[in-house]
């Protein structure tokens, strides 16, 4: 061991980062080593981010000549960096604390999304793949494993497996027994010890850092028979298979065949010599699947009482055999949601006679349903059963009409401009969520389609048209104020009329 070891710990609020630092200090003092630890609290972000810095000296010093230890880390001079969350790993790399000639980096693959990521209308998540690849290149040694999952399996908090991962690297100057001596004999201590040992075993036995498996595209067991006349890339086959599985789970086997038929129709319009064409079809297939599996009252009810959801809830609350679980779900059914699930003719009549909803007391009012009670379960089961008549419902007929219009537009653009087709394939990403969220997205979608797709797609598409559509989608995704999109479309309309 060198004369001094510097350790930087970064964790979120409530993850026990302070406790982890104290464990390190306690172990060092048991070995009669000179040690110092400091913490720097961060601003409120995902319950607060705090950095902890520890320096440990292994050399012997004369009495009265103890070393002066630093209170903060220095970029490029940290020996061990431990992070509880992947984006926090990116932050310490960005600040230069990870040195490829010196630093061992321990990172959990788990993510706690930031407010910006969660509020983004598009997929606003940071690219985990890039963070993992960067960590493997920037660190001398890179230990990458799911510490959060280990903590959940042991019913403890993430600081325990973080401590175990540190022990597994053998970088600290004391034995495993001293590590384990910090845990108390109570129930919490035993759970923390279990989390510690699990992480220690994985790191010490090199059962970690299988980066290629972590960063490769998600693959699925191809249980669906995909009948495609031409040979397509594996990534497209994988997307189609996932889409078929999603549609079957959402409705039935016939529904997944409808999805496959629509994708095949798109494929029949491409030039197979154009490599970009397959990328367009893959994007369109992904958006098509999500559009066909739109969220309505039957879908929400189906998900609320699903076995997978209940199993996840039980795991999250660590339900014991002698405990009773009550799950209260909040519902606020609106007029449009009720009309959507009605048979087509009845739905059309109700959409023109919405005053009748004044006589229904539950419409537009919040109510709580205990999905674990008999009455609550039966109510949700009844609502979910409406999916069996979904294909004859008012909303389904409306969505099919819009889907066919969008697919026809893509077919036309495939022969005119692949760049435009690629952007157009992403347009349905505006259609997401449930209730008011869906309505706002639908309004934006319609405005963009009527202004920048409908009058253009049958003509000669230019790079100017591609840029306009791309910019309009970006504004719709990033701004909750629809007036910003309106202003953009008005300005573009005036400019185009002046050009013509």
N, C-alpha and C positions, 0 to 999 in steps of 0.2 A: 504494500500500500504506500502511496506517496505521503509526504509529510502533512499535506492538507487535502481534504475532500470538500468540495463545494456542491451543495444540493439545492436545486430550485424546484419547488412544488407549486403547481397552479391548479386550483380547484374552484368550484362554484359554491355559493352559500349553502349551508346545510349538508355538505358532503364530508364534513369531518376533517378538513384540511388542517385546522389548528390542532386537533387531536393527533393527527399523523405526525406533525412537527414535534409535539410533546413526546410521542413515543420514541422518536429518534433521539431527542435530548436525553430521555431517561436511559436508553440503552447506552449512549455514549458516556454518561456519568457513572453507570455501573462498571464500565471499563476504565474509569478514572481518566477519561480523555478531555482535553480542552474543547469546549463546544459552545456555540452561540446560535440562537435562532431569532429571527425577526419576521414580522408579517406586515404586508402592505395591503389594506382593504381596497377593493375597487368600487366603482360606481354601481348603482343598481342595474344589473343586466342579467337576466335569467337567474334571479335571486342573488345577484352579486358575485363578482369574481375577485378572489383574493390570492395573492402570491405569498409564499413562505420561503424564506431563504435560511439555510443552515450551513455553517462551516464547522468542520471537525478537524482538529489537529492530532496527529498520531505520534508526534515527536515528544521527547522528554525535555522539560525546561527546568531551569533552576528556580528555586523559590523566589518570588518577587520579580521574575522576568517572564511572566506569562505573555503569550502572543497577543497582539492586537488584531482582532478579527473584524472583517468587513460586515456592515449591516445590510448591504445590498449586493446583488449579483453584478458582475461585469461581463459585458458581451464578449463571447469567445473564450471565457475562462471558467465555465461551469462544467463540472465533471459528470453530474447526474441530474437529468431533468425528468420530472414525473408529472404527467398531466392526466386529469380525470375525464377529459372530454376533447374530442378531436379538433374543434375550432380553437380551443385554448392551446392545443399543440401548435396550430398554425401561428398563433400570436407570438409564442416564444421563439419559434423559428424566424418569424419576420423581424423580431427585435435582436436577432443575432446571438442569442444565448446558446444555440446548438452549434458546436464546432465539430466538423468532420474528422478532425485529428484528435479529438479529446473527449467528446460528450457521448455518454450513453443515454439514449432517449427512450423513456417508457411512456407509452400512450395507450389510452383506452380507445376503442373504436366507436364507443357510444357517442350520441349527439344529443345536446339540449338546444333546440332551435332558438335563435334570437327573435326578438319582436319583429325585426325587419323581414326575416325569413318567413315567419308565420303570417304576416299581414300582406305579403306579396300576392297579387292575383295570379301571377304566373308561377312557375316552379322557382322560388327564390332561394332555395337551399344552396349553400356553398358546396363546391365540388369535393366530396370526400376522397375521391380517387386521387385528385391532384395533391391533397394534403398528405396522403399515405405515401405516394411516390416521392414527394419532396422530403418527407421524414427519413425514408430509407436512404436517400442520397446525401442528406445533410449531416446525419449522425454517424459517429464512428460505429456504434452498435445501436440497433433499433429493435426494441421489444414492443410488439403491437398485439394486443389481445383485448377481448371484451371484458373489461373489469366490472362494468355495470352489471352484466349478466351473471358474473361470478358472485357479485354482492347480492343480487336478487335470489339466486339459488341458495345462498347461505342465510338469507333473511337478515342481512346486515347492511351497512352503508359502505360506499365505495372506498373509503380510506383504508379499510382492512385489506382488501386485495391489492391496493396500491402498495401497502407496506410489505405484503408477501412478494410482490413482483420485485421490489427493491432488494429484498433478502435473497431472492433467486439469482440476482446478478452477481452475488458474492463480492460486491464492491465495498461494502461497509465492514469495518474491522472488528466484528464480533460474530459469534456462532449463532446458529438458529435458536438454540435454547434461550439465549439472552433476548432475541427478538420476541419469542413467545412468552417470556416472563412478564411482559407489560400487560397482558390480558388478564382481566379479573376472573374470578371463579363464578360470577353470577351468570344468568341466562344470556345477557347481552355479550358478555365477555366470551362465552363459549361459541356464540354465533360469529363473533368477530374473528375468533381463532380459526373457525372452519373456513371463513373467507380468505384469511391469510394463508392457510395451508394449501388451499386449492390453487391460488395464484402462484405460490411458491413452487408447487409441483410442476405446473405448466411451464414456468420460466426455467427452472432448474433442469427439467428434462427436455428442454427445447421444443415444447409443444405450443409454439406460438409463432407469430410473424410469418404466417403462410400468406404472404402478400399477394401472390398471383391469384389465389382463390378469392381474396377479399376485393380486388380491384377489377376482376374480369366482369364482363356483362353478366347479369343474372340469366341463368339458363333454367329451363324447365324440362321435366321428363315429358317427352312428346307422346302423350296418351291419346292425342287427337289425330285422326286420319285426315291429312291435309292433301287434298287433290288439287294440284297446280300443274298446268300443262307445260310450263317452262321451269327450268332450274333457277332457283332464287338463292340469295345469300342466307347463311345460317341465322344471322340476326333477324332477318325478315321472317323466316320460318318460325323462329322462337316467338316473335311478336304476334304472329297470326295464331300460334298455338295458345299463347296466354290469352289472347282476345277471345278465342273460341271457348276456353274454360270459363272466362268471366261471363260470357253471354249465357252459357249453359247454367251456371250457378244462379244467374240473375233471373232466367226464365225457364228454358228447357232445351233439349237437344235440337229441336227444330230451329230454335232461335240462333244457335251457334252456326247452323248451316246457312241461315240468312246472312249472317256476318261474313262467312267464308265466300258466299256467292258474290257479295258486294265487293270484296277485296279482289276476287278473281276478275271481275268486270274492269276494275281499275288496272290490274296487271295487263289485261288484253290491249290496253291503249298505250303501252309504253314501248319505247325502242330499247330492246335489251342490250344494244351496244352502248347505250348511255349509262354509265355507272351511277350517275346522280339520280337516275329514274327510280332505282330500287330504294334509295334513301327517302324519296318523296312518298313512295307507296308505304314504307314502314311508318312514317309519320302519320300519314292518312289513316292507316289501319289502327294505330294507337288511339287517335282522336275518335275514329268511328266507333271503336269498342266502348269507349267511355261515354260517348253520346248515346249509343244504343242502351247502355246500362244506366240511364239517367235516374236520379233519385226522386222518388215520389213517396206518398204515404205508405203504400204496401212495402216498398223497399226499406224504408226506415224502420217500420215495424218488424220486418223480417230480420234485420240486423240486430235490433234490440233484444230479441229473444233467441238469437243463435247460440248454439252450444259453445262455439269458439269464444264468443264475447263473454259469456258467463264464466268460462274457465279462466279467461284472462283477468276478469274482475276478482275472482277468488284468489288468484295468484298474487295480484297487486296488493290486496288487503291482508294476505297471509291468513286466510280463513281456516280456523280449527274445526275439528269434527263436532265439537260441542257448541259451536257458535251459530247464530242465525244471521243470515245475510239479507238485508233489505236494499234494493236498488230502486231509487226514484228517478224516473225519466221525465223530463219537462217537455210538454207538447204545446204548440200554439197553432192549431190548424187554421189556415186562411181560406177565403172563398176560392181562390184559384187552385189550391191544392185539392180541395174537395171536388171541384168541377173536373179537374184533371183525371181523377180515377173513375168517373162515371162513364157508362156506355156512351158511345159517340153522339147519338141523337139527343140523349138526355143532357149530355154535357153542353152541346150547342145551345139547347133551350135554356139551360141554367146560366150560361154565359151572357145571354141576352135578357135574363130576368133575375139579376143578382139581388134585387130587393127582397126576394124570398128569404135570404139568409138573415134578415133582421129578426126572424122568428126562431132562429136556432141559437140558443144561448151560449153554446160552446165555441162558436166560430170567432176567431180572432182573439180569443181569451186564453191565457196560459192555464195549464192544468198539469198536475203531477200524477204519474201513473207508477205504481209499484209493480215493476215487471216480474218480481219474484212471488207476488201474491197470486192466488187462483184467479180472482176477478181481473187483475191487471194483465196476467198472462193470456187469459182467454180473450180479452179485448184486443191485445196486440196480435194474437193469433188470427182473430177474425179480420182485422185490418190487413194483415199480410196475405190473407187468402184472396184478396182482390187482385193479386198478381196473376191469378188464373184467367181473369177476364181482361188483363192489361192490353192484349193485342186488339181488343175491340173498344178500348177506352178512347175518350175524347183527346187526351193529350198524346197518346200513341199515334193517332192518325195525324195530328199536327206535327209531331216530331218526324214521322216518316216522310211527310211532304217536304219539310225543311232539309232533311238528310239527303233526299233524292236531288233536290236543287243544288246542294253543295257538291255532291258527287258528280253531277253532270258538269258543273263548272270546272272541277278538277280535270275531268276527261278532256274538256276543250283546251285547258291550259297546258296539259301534258304535250299536246301537239304544237303548241305555240311558244311556250316559255317554261322551262323546267324550274327556273329561279322563281317565277311567279307561282307556279304550282306548289313549290315547297313552302312558300309563305302562306298560300291559301289553305294548304293542308293543316296548318296550325291554327287557323281562324277559330275553329270550334273550341279551342282552349278557353275562350271567353265564357263558354257555357258550362258552368260548374256550380256545385253547391245545391242548395235547397231553399225554397221559399223566396224571400226578397233578394237573396244573393243571386239566384238563378234569373229572376226577373230583370235585375240590373244588367247582368251579363247578356241576356237575350236582347235587351234594348240596344246595347253597344254593338252586338253582333249584327243586328238588322241594319243599323245605321251604316256600318262599315260595308256590309255586303251591298246594300242598295246604292251607295255612293262610289265604291271603288272596285266592285266585282261585277255586278249585273251589267252596267253599261260598257264594260271593258273586255270581259272575258271572251266574247265572240269576235273581237276585232284583233288587230295586230298589237300584241302586248309589248311595251317598251320597258327599258330599265327604269325609266321615270315612274311607270305604273308599279313596278316591283317595290321601289323605294317608298312610294306613297302608302302602299298597303302595309308594308313592314312598319313604317312609322306610326300609322294609325293603330295597329295592333299593340305596339309598345305603349302608346299613350293610354289606350283602354285598359291595359294591364296594370300600369303604374299609377294611375290617377283614379281616385274614387269620385271625382267631380266630373260628371258627364259633359258639362259645359266646355271643358277643355277639348274634348273630342269633337264637339259640335263646331267650335271655333276653327279647329284644324281642318275639318271637312269643308267648311265654308270657304276658307282661304284657298284650299287646294282646288275647289270647284271654280273659283273666280280665276285663278291662274291658268287652269286648263282651258277655260273658255276664251281667255285672252290669247292663248297660244293658237287655238283653233281659229 
